[in-house]
């Protein structure tokens, strides 16, 4: 295992140069802009980083859709933090470490739980209205938490309420230059340092955004699967472009599947929030039995990986593709007030949460793997930072504790700002205009039909061969299928759909390679051919980077920080 340092711009880095040009200019108009800080992504982590950095620096924020099309905006459950007098960061730490089954970075988790309450209070100061009763925060209970500590807003609309509050401050303050509906294609590198990004506008124009520092907060990659709660835009763009720039990726085998997504053929599918089980909803098999009772001391509120494992067992036993969520015994008026998003979403699909059993099955939900960073958001590439779901800080280990994700975006988005303030105060005052090494050749790209079928192939392959349960023969078949698809594609043109497909292929390749490497079952990574957890051999991280000489994929194991 080689030693990887975090890039601070002060010397050499493992990042090296950039990969070969990903796209051709093809005669497109070329525009230039310049910032101190360029933030890519408009979810909670990106908004927090952009808002904080704008107090001192010239900030640009680019998001591929609008601010209401992020995974943050769709988040239902809430934000976990020790806000009760009966709770403490120490208890929150214990629950997070237990859920992470031996792979958490203790320091990163301590940062998360100790700084979390202050970030919640700051959100309230910005105007976020969390649900209260008689002036006190209403705290929900979710899986693997030892007590109720999840603050929520709008019942089950926490993400949209929080994102709207942050977006309102950013758009009205005028301190952040916001670019919506713009697709960041790739990072710009100069001498091993990240100095900006090139993006594709809605009219086909290319923009070169030079920056003294770049923050990736692009969200996850749930669309690598055919069943996901993630929006269509969650295609792993930040993961893929960081890898191409030379960043080290960590724990890419760990995709968390949410136990209770509505069972239907749509993509994305409706999330049926864990908070429902926190309020007393049951999980039933086809015979009407609560199969989690006796399977785990916390029954339906066991850690998500445990619930998913038992759901899979029951479905295999019964020859079914789903189980049932039962909230019929709960007060209907309470359900309407507490869970309006889920209730209305199910109503549109022909189901009554108050009076019917709801078919649910696991769906890809949260990508634990990502760009390796320290607790200040620094990647292994100088000038490149990452926070939120794009990053791997080590707080989630092998299984994310419910409602720690929005908290992660808040805490580490803010910490990234503090590090930027230190870095930019001593870094070069400006980024010199780099030579944009883009070919200007005619590239026909791939036909829209081939691109759509390619995306479907990636999703089918990952769902069937690298899903909830994996094994070596199926993972090897997945590698072969993905490699064949990659070989069949021409170099991409200037099409968002094509570029997303190439990013999905990159992320899928990483996930399969890391899943093959880890020969054990731990957290959300389940191997039928290695069904037991193996602390002696595999209490280690998986690490992936691009070989600087060959451009090939390097996969290896590294130690866990205690």
N, C-alpha and C positions, 0 to 999 in steps of 0.2 A: 504494500500500500504506500503510494507516494504521499508526500505532504502537500496539502493545498493551502495556500495563503489567501486571505481576503484582499481584494484589490483596493488600494487606497491612492493609487496614482503616483506613489513615491518611488517606484522601482519596477523591476521586471515582474512578470506575471505568468502563470501557466496558460493564460489566454492565447497568447501568440497572435497571429494575424487572423484576418477574417477568412471565411470560406470563399470559394469561387463565386462570382456574381450570381445571385439567385434569379434575377430577372434581366430582361433586355429593355432598354429605354423605348425602343421602337418609335422614335420620333415624337414621343409625348412631350408636351410642354413641361419645362423644368422650372420650379420656383424655389426660392431660398428663404429661410427664416432662421432666426437665431435666438437662443434663450440661455439663461443660466441653468435652468432645470427643465427638462422635458419629461412629463409624466405620461405614460401610455396606459390607458384604462380608466374607466369612469365609475367603478364600483366603490365600496366603502374605503378600501385601502388607497386607491388612486385619488379620490376626493380629499381624504384626510391629508395625504402627502402634498397635494397641490395647494390646498388651502393653507397649510402650515408653512410651506416653503415661500409662498407669496408674501409673507410678512417681511421678508428680506430680499427676495430674489425675483428676477424676471422669469415667469413660469408659463410654459405652454402645456396644455392638456389635450391629448388626442384620444378619442374613443371611436371604435369602429361602428357603433350605432348611436342611438340617443341615450341620454342618461337614465331613461326608464326602461332600457333593454338589457340591463346587467343582471347577473345572478344575485347581487345584493338586493336589487329592487324586488326580486321574487321571493326573498327569504321570508319565512313565516314565523318560525319558532321564537326567536329573540336573541338576546345577548346575555351570556352567562357572566356573572361577576358577584363577588362577595359583598353585597349591598345590605344584607340583613345584620342586625346586632347579634344574631345567633350564629352567623356564618363568619368565616375568616378566609383570607388568602391561603392559609395553611391547609384548610380543608379542601379548598378548590384545587390546590396543588396535588393533594393526595388523590383526589378523584381523577384528575387529568393523567397523572402518572399511572394509575391502575388501568385506565382505559387504554393507554398507549402500549401496554404489555411489553415493557422493557426496552423500548427504542426511543423514548423521549430524551431530549436534552434537558437535564434538570435546571440548568441556569436559564434557558429560554422559557421554560414553564414558569419559573419563579418570577421572571420579568412580566410575563403575561398576567398572572393572577394578582401580583402586587400593584401593577400600574393600571389594571383594568377599571377599578372603581372610579378613579380620577377621570378617566376618559369618558365614562358614562355621564358623570356630572358635567363635563365640558359639553357633551352633546345636548344636555338639557339647557345649558346656558345659551347654546346656539338656537334654541327654540324647539328642539325635539320634545314632543309631549308623550312620555311613556305613560302607560296605563296605571292609574292610581285609584285607591279606594280610601276615602276619608283622609286624603293627603299623603297616604303612604304608598310606596311602590307595590304593585301587585307582582309577586314573584312566582313563576311557574316551576314545576318539577319536570325534569326530563331524564332520559335514560342514563344510568350510571352515575348520576349526581346523588350525593348522600343527603341533600336537602334541596328545598326550593330556592333557586338563585337566578332564575332566568327572567330578566326584565323584558317586557314586550310592549308593543304600541299598536293601536288599532285592532286589538284582539290578536289576530294572526297575520297582521300586515306590517310587522316590524321593519322589514327591509325597505319597503316603499316609503314608510314614514321617515326613517333615518336618512335614506338616500335623498329624499326630497328636501329635507332640512339642509343637508350639506350642499346640495345642488343650488338651492336658493341663495345661500350665502355666496357661493362662487359666481353665479351668473349676475347677481345684483351688485356684488362688490367691485367688479371690473378689474380685479387684481390678477386674474388668471385669464390667459388667452385660450378660449375654449374652441376646439375643433371637433364637432360631432360628425358622424357618418364619414369618417376618414379611416382607411385601413393602413395600419403600419405594416410595411412589407418586411423590412429588415433593419438591423442596426448598422450604424456607420462606425468603422474602426479605423484608427490611425496609430500606428506604432504600438499595437497591443492594448490601446485604450479606447473605450467607447466614447464617441464624440457626437452622437446624434442618431437620427433615424431617417429613413426614406419612406414616404407614405403615398397612398393612392387616393385621390379625391373622387367625389361622385361623378365628376365630368371626365374622368380619365387622366387628369393632370397629376404629375409627380411633384411632391414637395420634399426638399431636402431641409430637414430641421437640425441645425447644428446646436449642440448643447454642451455645457461644461460637465453635466451629469445627466444620466438618464435613469428614470425609475420605471421598472416594469411592474404594472399592477393589472395585468390583463385577464385575471380570473383563471378558470379551470379549463378542463378538456372533456367534459361529460359527453360531448357529441361524438367521441370515438366509439361509443356504444349506441345500439339501436333503441335501447330503453334508458332514458335519462330524465332527470328533473331539470337539467340545465337548458338554458335557451339555445337556439340554433347557432348563436354566435360563439358559444363556448368550445372553440376548436383548437385550444392549446397554442395559440399564436405566440404568446410570450415565452413559453417553454421552448418552442422550436427555434425562434430567432435567437434566444440566449445561447442555445446549444450551438447554432451555426457561428455565433460570435466567439465561441471558445469557452463558455461557462461550464462549470461542473454541475451536473444534475444529480439529485439524490433521491433514493427510495421511490423510483418511478413505478414499481410494481404495486404500490398501495393506492388503489382507488376504492373509496368508501361507497358501498351500495346502501342507500337508505332503505330500511325494511318496508316502509309503508308508502309506496307510490301507487296511485290508482292503476289498476290493471286494465290497460286498453292498448290499442294499436297505435296511438298517437305518439309523436316525438316532437317536442318534449311532452312528457306526461305530467299529470297533476300530482304535486306533492301533498300527501295527507300527513300533516305535521305530527311530529313525535309528541308535541304538547297534548294532543288528544289522549294518548296513552298515559301521559302525566296526570291528566284529570280523571283517569279511571276507565278509559276504553280498553276493551279486551281484544286479543287475537285468538281466533277460533279456526279449527280445521273443518273439513267438510262434515264431520259428525257433530259439530257444535261444541267440541271440547277445547278448553283453554290449554293449548299444548305447551305454553311457556311456564305454567304452574308446575313446580317440581323440577323443571329443567334448569332453573337458576333462582337464587334467593330473591332477586328483584323481579322475577317473572317478566311481564311485558316491558319493564323498564331496565332490563339487562343492557349491557353495552351493545351497540348496534351490530358489531360483528357476531356476537353470540346469538342475537335474535335472528339475523340473516341465516346463520348456520342451521338453526333449528327450523326456520321456515323452509329451507332447502330440503332438510330431512323429511319434513311432513309432506311436501309436494312430491318428492320421490316416492314416498310410501303410498300416497293416495293417488298417484298418477295425475296430479293436478298441476296447473301452472300458477296458481295463486292460493292465498288463504283469505280469511275474512276479518275485517275490522268491525267490531260491535260497539257502538255507542248508544244503542237503543235504551239502555237503562239509565242514561244520564238525562238531566233536566233539559227539555227542549229549548226553553227560553235561555238558559245558560249557554247552550251550544250555539244558538243564533247570535248571542252577544259576543262570545269569546272566540268563535271560529267562523266569522262571516266569509272569509276567503275560501276556505275549504267547503263550507256548506253551499255557497253559490256555485263553486266550480263543479261540485258533484251534481248539483241540480241540473246544470247545463248538460251533464252526461247521463241524465235520467235516473239519478240515485238520490234518495232522501237520507241524509246523515242521521236524522232523528228517529227514523222509523224502519230503516233497512240495513242489512249487512252490506258492507262495502268490500268489493274484491280488491285486494292489495298484493303487490309483489315487489321484490327488490328492484331498484333502478340505480344506475350510476348517479352519484350525487356530489361527492367532494373529492378532489384530487389531492391526496396527501403529498405525493411526490412533487418535486419542483426544483427551481434554481437554488442551489446551495448558498445560503447566506449566514452571516453571523447575526447576533442580536441587534445589530445596527443597520441591517438591510444590505450590507455590502456583499456582493457576489465575489467570485474569484477573478473577475475582470475589472481592472481599474476603470472608474467612471460609471460602472453599471451597478445599479441597485435593484432590488426586487422586494416586494411585500405583498401580503395577502396570499391568495390561493396559488399565485404563480411561484411563490417562494417555498423553500423548505428550511424553516428555522429550527426544526426539531421539536416543536411543541406538541405535535400530534402523535409522534411515535408511529405505531402500526395501526392505530385506530383513533380517529378524532372523537373527543368527547362532545356530545351534543351542545350546540350553541356557543362553542368556542371560536367559530370561524369569523363571525362579525367582530367579535372581541379582538381576534388576531389582526384584522384589518385596521382597527382603531389604534391598537397599541403599537404595532410595528410600523404602521404608516407614520405615526407621530415620532417614533424613534428614528426612522429614516430621515425625517426632517432635521432632527438634532444632529445627526451625523453629517448631513449635507451642509449644515451651517458651519461645522468644523472644517469640512473638506474644502468648501468653496472659499472660505476665508483665507486659505493658504495656497489654493490651486491657481493655475494660470488664469489671469483675469479674462481671457477670451479664448475661444477655440478658433484656430486659424482655419481658413477655408480649405477643406480637404478635397483632394481629387476624387471625384465620384467615379469609381471604376465600373461603370455600367456599359455593357455592350449596346450597340445601337443597330443590331441586326434584326431582320424580320423573323419573328417567331410566331408561327401559326397557333401555337398552343394546342389545346385539346378541345375537341368538340363538346358543347354543353352536355350532350347525352352521355358521353364517356366520363365526364367529370361527375355527373350525378350518379352514374353506376359505380364509379370508383369510390365515392363516399359511402354508398350503400354496401359495397364489398368490404371496406374497412370496418364498418359498423357490424355487419353480420359476422365477420371473422373474429372480431374481438368479443362479441357477445357469445358466440358459440364455443370459442377455443381459448379465450383468456378472460372469462367472466367471473362469476362468484366462486366457482371451483375450477382449478386448473390441474393439468398434469403434463409431463414431459412430451408424450407423443402429440398431444393436441397443441401445445405451445410450439413445437417444432413445425407442425403443419401451418400454424399461424404465421410463423416466420417465412415459410416458403410462399404462402399466399401473398403476404405483404410485399415480399421481394419481387414476385412475379408482376404484381400490380405496378410497383415502382418502375420496373423495367419496361412495361408496356406504355408508359406515359412519355409524351414529349415534354421538353422544358416548358414551364408555364408561361402563358402570356400575361397581359395585365388585366386579369380577371380575378375578382375577390373569391369566387367559388373555386377556381383552380388553386389559388394560393392557399386557401383554407384546406383543400384536399392534401396538398403537400405537407402542410403543418400537421394535419391529422396523421398522415403516414409516418412522419418523424416521431410523434408522440407514441403512436402504436408500436413502432419498432422498439422504442425505449422500454415501454411497459412489458412487452413480451420478453425482451432480453433480460431485464431485471427479474421477471417472474421465473424464468428458467434458472437464473443464478441462485435464487433463494430456495434451497431444498428443505423446506420446513413449512408448517402452517403457523402463522402468527398474525393476530389481528384480522384485518380485512383480506389478507393473502392466504388463501386456502388451497393446499395441494393435496389431491386425493392420493397421490403416490408417496407423499411425505406428510401424513396426517397429524403428526405430533409437533409441538413446539420444541425447538432444539437450542437451548440457551448456550450450551457448550460450543456448538458449531456455528450458530447463526444469530447470536445477539450482536449483530453487525449491520451497518448500513450498506446499501448498494450504491455505487457511484458510477456515473457515466460521463464520459467526455469525448470530444472529437480528437482523433490523432492528428497532430499538426502536420505531419509529413504525408500520410496517406489519405487523410480525410475520413478514415474509417471510424467505426464505433468501438470504443474501449469500455468494457464493463468490468468492474472489480468491486471488492468488498473493503469496507473501512470500519474503524472502531467507533463505538458509541461513547460520547462524552458523558461522564458521570458527574 
